Amino acid sequence: MAGTSYNSKDQYIHEKDMKLRQSFVLCSHLMSVEDADIETDREGFHALPDMGIGVIGKYRALRDMESATPNIIVRESVYKKLCAADRAMKKRPEYQTCQLVVTYGYRSLEIQTALWNQIYEQIKMEYPEESENEIREIVHTKIAYPEVAGHPTGGAVDVVIYDFEKEAFLDFGTEVGDLTTTDAYYQSDAVSETAKKHRADLREFMCKQGFAPYDGEWWHFSYGDREWAYYYQRRAERQRPNEEILPEERVKALYRQKKFSQISEIAHSEKYRLSKEIKEETRIRLAVQKDGRLTEETLSILERSGIELTRGKRGFLSQAGNFPLDVLFVRDDDIPNLVEAGVADLGIVGQNVYWENRSAGAPGSGIVGENFSWAGKSKSVIERELGFGKCFLGLAVPKSSGMKALKDLVGKRIATSYHNLTEQFLEVHGLKDQVEIIDIAGSVEVAPLINYADAIIDLVSTGSSLKQNNLILLNNIHILDSQSILISNRVSGNDREKRKIIDRLLERIDSYLLAKKYKRVVMNAPAVNRAEICDILAGLADVKDLSDDDSCNEELRAMRDCQNPLAIGIPVVLPSYGFENWDTIQVIMKLSDLWRITPELKKLRVCNILFYDIEGLINFE
């Protein structure tokens, strides 16, 4: 600051802190804000989950509400805006593994008043000469005056950022709720540059969603309370310095303060189940691959099914905060055994791993498609084919080997990491005692190159690895076609309570799988060609004309049976506003079908064809 000298850095910081306090919103400012009307105050409360990788609620300081509401609760709109801020934050590369953690939300008016009175008595003793109004303003910088406080409305929140990969909160210079130091002031010069950046970024994420910040506490934001209304009213006045703000234009609060008795039924209702109840309810356990080719898509299915998980870097077990599900992250070849043993109720694994593990010690009756003689004795069952991770178990030989048929394998060595499946395959073809099986854990393709084996049996996806090692498939033999599957323990599936949860999970997964197959297509078309265009689109929905995908045909039949007016392939025609002679037609269909009929649609003057991914598609039969 030019023209001013300071004896020390501490003096400079003190002077700046005093100037910063002059910009803080005063109690008298908030007293002038018009209170909310009854209509906007009708909005309900939402209990924040205490686990997951999205927005969660964790008490850190001032835990006075924890016994009453183990989950932090806020207004519905506040929760939605917090989620939007969290999503926006994750789009920034440096915050991809971070989440917003709310450390305080609603506080009962009774507790707010008790805390105020306690601090008020302390300040009054420290400043006996100050007037009542001045003491009130001093106390207000430490805890809001009960009559205008934001936390009792459910609109004010204390927020911090947590890195769930590093399992640590980001550096903000002070702890949340620490009012023993002026370092808590948003623009304090006493904190590191890293802390300043985190504060600025947090404020940006929150304010872009319509929250109002408070300069006296870097962690405090509000929406819908008097502080929020005053902030945006003041901003409007600054943007229109020479204009008079009419009474009807003034920003007023959206939420009124609530006593705990007024919201306790909402907080404890079934819709807003609290954490203590969640921990006592029946849960199911799902085993998934901790790292590998199926991991990313598996986690995507859970995320797109609305299940939020918190997974630490070294986490073996994770819990979903918004669904009664625990997830085990394990080796893929352990998954079938864990489900067989009942340690896990469900598992997501490749069919190749499932059948290899389950066929250990099975009678040598061979493979018929995917059915083994022991299948009826298994303690696990396949619930769903998930459609990703498709590949097949193939038999490959060196191009230069001269081998053309299975009989050429007699006296040869086959390298594989699928001993049981290979043994059954050889037995089916009468070669079990005539071919040596060499077990290799990895890099099976190089075995013929180093003269360790004469052929291999391994997974084939694109075939590029075979080409790189000068291998070819022998007679294009597919020993086993594989994809990811969801398996369940038979005992768990027959348990009444667990079956309910499994079915709820399957409903979500089915929604995701069904949506992946289709696009939502919207187009503009001349009304005069409506009938012809709709006939073309509806023709795609004819089961007998569809692909050989039986599951798809079953879905269509189900849609037809329930007479769903928005069924897959059934066009919906809407008028185009302002253009009486044009229609807007929307339909759910496969993208491949759309490209196939595009020439016909073009002849009928269809234009502006848009297609979108579908997040989920729920069909009630």
Buried (B, 14 or more C-beta within 10 A) or exposed (E): EEEEEEEEEEEBBEEBBEEBBEEBBBBEBBEEBEBBEEEBBEBBBBBBBBBBBBBBBBBBBBEBBEEBBBBBBBBEBBBBBBBBBBBBBBEEEEBEEBBBBBBBBBBBBBBBBEBBEEBBEEBBEEEEEBEEEEBBBBBBBBBBBBBBBBBBBBBBBBBBBBBBEEEEBBBBBBBBBEBEBBBBBBBBBBBEEEBBBBBEBBBBBBBEBBBBBBBBBBBBBBBBBBBBBBBEBBEBEEEEEEEEEEEEEBBBBBBBBBEBEEBBEBBBEEEBBBBEEBEEEEBBBBBBBBEBBBBEBBBEBBBBBBBBBBBEEEBEEBBBBBBBBBBBBBBBBBBBBBBBEBBBBBBBBBBBBBBBBBBEEBEEEBBEEBEBBBBEEBBBEBBBBBBBBBBBBBBBBBEEBEBEEBEBBEEBBBBBBBBBBBBBBBBBBEBBEEBEBBEBEEEBBBBBEEEBBBBBBBBBEEEEBBEEBEBBBBEEBEBBEBBBBBBBBBEBBEBEEBBEBBEBBBEBBBBBBBBBBBBBBBBBBBBEBBEBBBEBBBEBBEEEEBEEEEEBBEBBEBBBEEEBEEBBBBBBBEEBEEEEEBBBBBBBBBEEBBEEBEEEBEEBEBEEBEBEEBEBBEBEE
